């Protein structure tokens, strides 16, 4: 199992608009990547937005970052306060309830 993580700072007060935009735009793009398993977006109190995608392969995780960063640049740039970073790698610990 592999994860891709994209993270950046949003402009304050845009959580609802970000959530709606991500649901409509990013979810279909990321979930279409081969090996897709899960997608989560966390909005922290300091306006940090973190998107976590889980895939069967490293190639899928890398592809989701490529697509995700391109989509953020095209669609979310006005809502972001700075650049978005991305990393991908193997999940080395996980558990389910």
N, C-alpha and C positions, 0 to 999 in steps of 0.2 A: 504494500500500500504506500502511496506517495501523496504528498500534499503540496499545494501551491499557495503562497500567502502574498497578498498585495496589501499595502498599507500606506495611508497618507492622512493628512490633516484636512478636515472640511472647514469651510467657513462656518462660524457659529450660527446656530438656529436653522440648519438645513436638514436635520435628520429625517423628517417625514418626506421631504422632496427627494432626498437621496434614496430612501427606501423604495419609493414608488418608481423612480427612474431605474434603479437597479433591478427591481422585479420585472419590469417591462423590457429592459434592454439587455442587461448582463446575464441574467439567468438563462435565457434561451441560448445565448452564445456559448456560455461555459458548459452548460449541460449537454450540448451537442458534441463536445469533444469525446473522442473514443475512450472508453474506460472510466467515464464519469461515475462517481458514487455519491457524492454529497457536496453541498455548498452552504456556507454560513457567512453572514456579515454581522460584525459587531460594531456598535457605535458607542465609544467610551465617553464618559463625562467631559473629557478634555477635547472633544471633537475629533479624536483619532478614529478613523474608519479602517477596519481590518476585514478583508475578504479571505476566506479559507475554502479551498476547493480540494476534494479528495478524489484520487484516481487510482486505477489499477497499475499504471506504469508511470515511470519518470517522464517519458515522452508526452503523455497526456497532461501531466502537471506543468511541464514546460510550455506546451501548446496553450494551455489555459492562461498562463501568464502573458504569453505573446498576444493572444486575443484580448485578454482583459486590459492590458496596458493600452493597447490601441483604442479600445472602446472608451476607456476613461479619458484619454486624450481628446477624443472626438466629442463625447457626450457629457462628461462630468467636469471638464476643466473650469467652467464658470462657478461651480459649487465648491471647488477645492482651494485651499489656502496655500498649497505648495505642491511639490512633486510627489509622485507615488512610487514607492519602491516595491520590488518583487523578488521573492526567493522560492525555490522548490527543492524538495529532497525527500528521502525516505522517512516514513513515520516509524520511529524506533520504539515508541511506547504508546499503547492505546488500550482502552477498556470500554465496555458498554455496560449499561445498567441491566 
